[in-house]
């Protein structure tokens, strides 16, 4: 059975999303006067020392807006929705759902470059100068659907993944509402050679100090980069390629990179200079040991 095609001016929506950067598109739909009949998000997770169940950011936003929420995708088939809107949902939507309810997705890349789970992070790691957000058709293939519209943005040389995602989320929310008002029309096929944005594994976040400084800086910008100092783990939250007051120079493969903010194991984030003073850092010291 072919996938359902989206109506040009849908009136009733289901929304599928999970993290904080999926909240702006949900709120934009509501603020534009659209009826969101149901929100689907990932199940609550246990967080914090007490292990309390905490809803996802999208679920909490839906509850605040008075919208029913579920973690069962099949529930979208029973609420009379004409279109599903997906933003970083984090789960595969099965064919039997797509056959009955057409869906569009806000994907944070310029497709077909960076299909998959981590398009923003992979774009930064690759040194891409531009990325964007595509309003695309959800189909059975991994981010293979046609594109209704896109917004392109430049990636700042020091911009973090979190900063870039916030910009893309805002741009995607505006583009979504604009296209729904004008009518979705016919999507255009993706053109070009696909590349795949595989999930970033923990081992990939370990800093290899033999790599060029710019590559180390890119890794830090995606978040969660780490190294070791005298056998203890040290997270590196911010670096700069410039020699600035209050930074700590560390040798990379082709020259120095400067630590701005770090987090020693078992402690809070702190300025790199404060950490260096505490460990009696010497310019000849090395990280990764």
N, C-alpha and C positions, 0 to 999 in steps of 0.2 A: 504494500500500500504506500503511495507517495506521501511525503510529508505535507502537513497542512500549510496553506499559504496565508500570509498575514493580510487582514483587511487593511485598506488604505487609511481609514480613519477609525481605529478601534476605540471603543468607549470604556470597556471594563477590562481590568488588568489583574494578572497575578505577578508578583515580584519575587524573584529568587536571588538572595544574596546573603553574605555573612559578615565580612569585616567592616571596620569603620569607614573605609573609603567607598563602600557600597551604599552608605547612608545618604549622601547628597543626591544621587539619582532617585532614590525612593522619596525623599522629601520634595524634590522638584516635581515629581508626578502629582503628588498630593496638592502642592501649592499651585499647580497649573489647573487644578479643578478636576483631575481625572479620578475615577473611582477605582481604587485598589482593593479588590475583593478579598485577597489573601496574600500573605507573605510566607514564603518558605525559607527557612534558614537552618543552619546546622544545629544539632542538639546542644543543649546547655553543657558546659564543661566545668569541671572542678578546678578552681584556681585559689591561690593564696595559701597561707599556712593552715587555715582552718578547713580547706578543701570544700568550701561552699560551692554549690552549683551556680554558675553565672551565665546569663544569656549572652548570645552574640550581640555585637553592636547593632546589627540590623534588626534582630528580634526586639531589642530594647527600644529602638526607634519606632518600630511598628506598634508596640504596646503603648508607647507614649502618644502615638497618633490614633489609637483606638482601632487598629486594624487587626483582624484575627491572624494568628501565627500558627504554623505547623512545621514539623521537620520531615513530613512525608510528602514527597514530590507528587505522588498520585492524587493528592487532595486537590490539586489545581484543576482536575477534570470535573469537579463537582460544584464549582462556584459560579459557573456562567461566564468565565473570563473569555475574552476574545483574543487576547495576546498575552504572552508571558514576556516579562522583561528580566534579563539575567545580568547580574553584575557581581563577579567574583563569588559565585556560589560555592565552588569547591567540590562539586560532585557531578558525575556523569548523569545526564538526563536521558532516560531510556527511550528507544524508538517508539514504543506504544504511546508514550505521552506526546512526543513530537508529531505523531500521526494525527492527533486530535486537537492539539493546541499549538499554533505557531508561536515561535519565540524569537526574540532578538536579543543580542548580547552586546554589552559594552566591553570591548576587548582593548587592552592598553598596549597596542603596538600598531605598526603600519603593515597590515597583513599583505602578503603571506609571510613577511619576516616576523619571527618570534611567535609562532603558534605555540600554545601550551601554557604551563603553569606559572612560569616566572618571567614574563616578557619584559618587565621594567628592569629587573635585576640583570637579565642577560644583555639588554641593550646597553646598560652602563658598563658592564664588564667588558663588552666588545668595543667600547669606545665610540659607540654611535653618537653622531652629533645631533640627530633628530629622532623623534619618535612621535607617537600620537595616540588617538583613541578612535577605534572603528565601531560604528553601529552596524553589526553584522547579523546575518541569519544563522540561527542555531540549527545545525543538522547533525547527522550521526557521526560524521568525521570530526576529527579534532581541529576546531577553528577553521574549517574549510568552506564555510558558507559565504554567499555573496555579501557585498558591502553596500549598505544604503547610503552611508555618509561617513566622513572622517574629518578630524581636526588634527593638524600637525603642529608640533611644538618643538622648539630647540631645547636640547639638554644642556644645562649649565655645566661648566667644567668642574665645579665643586658641589653640584646639586646632589643631594642624597636621594635614595630611592623613596623614602617617605615624603620628602618635599615634592618630588616629581609626581608621585601617585596622587597627592592632594590636588595638584594642578590638573592632572588628567581627569580626576573624578569630577571636578567642577566643570571642566570643559565638556566632558561627556554628558553630564546632567543637562547642561544647556542645549547641547546638540540633540539629545533625546527628545526634549520637550519641543524644540523647534521642528523636528521632523514629524512628530506626531501631529502637530498643528497643521503642517503643510501637506501631510499625506506621505506614507512611506514610499510609494512608487515601486518600481522594479529594481531589485538590487543588481549591482554589476559584479561579474565574476572577479575573483582575485587574479592578479597578474604578477608574474615574477617567480623566482626560485624560493620555495619555502625553506625556512630555517626553524628550528625547534628550541623552545625555551624550557628545557628540562628543569625540574625542581632543583633548588640549590641544596645540596647535601651538606651536613655539618662539616665534613672533612674539607670541603671546598672553601670554607670560611677561614681555615687556618692560613695565616700569612706565611708565604714563602719569601724570605728576605733576599733571596737571590734574584727575584724578579725585578724588573725596572720599577722605579719609584712611582711612575704614573699608574702602573698596574696595581701596585699595593694600594694606592689612593682610591682607585676604582672599587677595589674589594671592600675597603673601609666604608665607602659611600653606600654600599647596598645594605649595610647593617649586620651586626653579629660577628664581625671579624675578630679573630683572636690569635694570640701568640703565647709564648711562655717566657718567664723571667726567673732564672734559678729554679726551674722545675715547676713553678706555680703558674696557673693560667692567668693571663692578662687580656681582658677585652680591650679592643681599640675602637673607640666610638667616633673619633674625628681626627683627621690629619690635614696637613697642608703641604703643598709643594714649595711654599715660600718660607724663607727664614724670617719668622715673626717673633717679637718679644713674647716671652712666656711659653714658647714651644720647646720641645725636646727633640733635637736631631738624632735620627737613627739611620744607619747605613742600609740602603737597599742595594739592588744589583748594579745600578749605574750611578749611584750618588745618594745624597741624603734625602730623607722624607722627615717631616717634622710632626711629632705627636702633639695633639691639641687637647684631647680628652680621653681618659682611659678608665678602666674599672678593674682593680685588683680582685683576685679571687676572694669571695666572701665579704666584699665591701661595696660601697656605693660608687657611682661615677664621680670622677673628680678631674680637675685640671691636671694635665700631664706634668706641669712644673711642680705641683704639690706632691704628686706621686714620686717624681724623680728625687725631690729633696728627702722624702721619707725613706727611700731605698739607697740613698747616697749614690745616685747614678753618676757614673764616670763616662766621659765622651768615648772612651775605648770600649765600653760595655756593649754587649750584643744581646738582641732578643732572639727568641726561638731556642733558648738553651734551658 
